[in-house]
Amino acid sequence: MIINQLTLKNFRNHTNTEVEWGKRLNIITGSNGAGKTNLIDAIHYLCMSRSFVSTTDQYVLQFGEKELIITGKFSGSIRSNFQVTCSYSRGNGKKILINDSPLDKLSDLIGMVPVVVLSPDDKKLTSEGPSERRSFLDSFISQLSKSYLKDLIEYRRVIKQRNTLLSNQSLSQSALRTLLEPWDEQLIRLGSKITVKRAEILHRFSIFLEQGYELIAGIGHRPKLEYKAFTDEISSIESLETAYREALSNDFARERDRQLTLTGPHRDDITFYLDDMELRKFGSQGQHRLFALALKIAQRNFYEHELDDLPIFLLDDVFGDLDPHKTNVLVEMLTNQSGQTFITSANKNLFVNFVESKEDEIHYYEVDNGLVTMTTSEK
């Protein structure tokens, strides 16, 4: 999948910006705060209906303005020449149009344009709490499977309804059990499907993680991931549903006391290892950064293997954390892989040494206070 043109109105510091992109490598340079990240954040917004930088839409709307509009013109092997428009205003919320026709659900956008983003914040995936890893996992699989995304949305609705009942202190124990019963059955059905799908995808993904880490770090350490569900009985939907039902029964008193649903995929985690070392507990800062890089390279390569269209690859200011050798390795990989890639960096000279052989495939853009100019490499 390729984005050919991006148009921004009132998106962060881009008041009126229009950019024509190259089909392969797009290198975006400029000083810190110039608006480099905002460009690829806008591309991510068009693919996922949200920013990868900000948690809420109101923070990407330019200060003092009423509405933002992002438009992208895309082409791909399955769907050719289509346009995505995302708009947001404080009064009317968010709207998404495909070729000027509104989407019924915002979630229908997910997976239409597969995207992988790597940013400095991705070290949180291996260094911080489980919510970061669950968010990554759900975003990762949702772009691969519409059925997973549908189940996930419904599961979250059931959790919300169930928690509302658990927080109702006026209900007797027997009344609460009766009211929870239909929600429990939905929770078990949906949660089991989500858990089995996660386990299946991660099992197939693990070899891509090994390959991605070896590509960047060389042979020496073996990365590994382990899915931590509430039970080990995840070989089939049937066995998982049985374990799920038993866990809900056992947790009833605790859930009523805490007024929260305590069992299910919304509480699961992934543990990352280097050899037998648990990365979150014992990894160095350098190991966290390197693992996150390998993880996103693996995600990009997994999408290439699984999907009919190549993903768009967004790399935001990642070279500053790499030594010269690993920088050269990553640069070589990016020049040789297929698909469209966007790279932001404050240092344009990082790319001078690899433009010779594929200069016609590399496009440079300079950003200065929200203004974008197409430039050439500095040799």
C-alpha positions, 0 to 999 in steps of 0.5 A: 500500500502506498500513500501518494499525497497527503493534505493537512488542515489545522493538524498540529503545526500544519495549517495548510500542507500538501505533500506528494510522496515517493513510492519507496523511501521518504526521508523527512528532516528538520530541526526539533519541533519543526513538524516532522513527526506530525507528518507521519502521525497524520499518515498513521491517523489516516490508517488507524483513525488515531494519533500515535503521539497523542491519546486524544483527538483534541490535542492534534487540533491546532490551537484556536481552530475549530476543525482539522482535516487530513486527506490521503490519496492511496493506491495498492495491489488490492484496492487501487486509487482511493482517498481517505479523509479524516476530520475532527471538530470539538462539536461534531467529533470524528468523521471518516470518508472513503472516496467522499462516502462516510464510514458507518463505523470508525473501526471499518478503517482499521486494516484498510491501509496496514501500517507499522510505526516505530518511535522512541516511545516503543521502548515502553513495550518492553520496560513498562506495564502490561497495558502497553503490550496489550495495546500493541497486540490488539493493534497488531492483530486488528490490522490482520483480522476483522473478526478479531477487531469485531470480537474485541470491540464487543468484548470491551462493551461486555466488560463495561456492562459487567463492571457496571453491575459489579459496582451496584452495591444495592444488589444482593449476592444472588441477584447479582449472580443472576444478572451477571449470567448472560454477560458471563456467557458473552464474556466467556465466548468472546474472551476465549476467541480473543485469547486463542487468536492472540496465542495463534498469531504470537506463535507464528510471529515468534520466528519473525521476531528472531529474524528481526533481532538477528538482522539488527543485533547479529547472532548472540542473543535469542529473543523470545516472547511468551503469552501470559493468559489467565490459564494454560488451557488455550489449546482450544476454544472448548478447553479455554471456555471451561477454564474461563467459566471456572475462573469467573465462578472462583473470582466472584467474591473478589470481583464484587469487592473490587467492582471490576472484572478480573479475569480475561484477555483484558488482563493478559500480558506478554513477557519478552526474553533475551535468552532466558533473561526477562527483559522488563526486569533485567534489560538495559536501556540499549537492550530495550531499544534494540528489542523494540526495533526488532519487534517492529521490523518483525511486525512489518515483515509479518504483515508482508507475509500475511497480507495481500498488500505491503504495509506503510512503515513509519520510523520516527527519530530512531537513528539517534539511539543506534551506534554507527554499525546498527545504523548502517545495518538498518539503513541497508535493510530499509533500502533493500526491502520493498514497500513504502517507508517514511523516516524522520531525523534531525540529521540529514547526513545520516543517509548520505552514504546509501543514496548512490545505488538507489537515488531515484527511489529516495525522496527528501523533504525539509520541514520548517515550522510546518512548511514542507519543501522537497529537497535533495541529499547532501553529498 
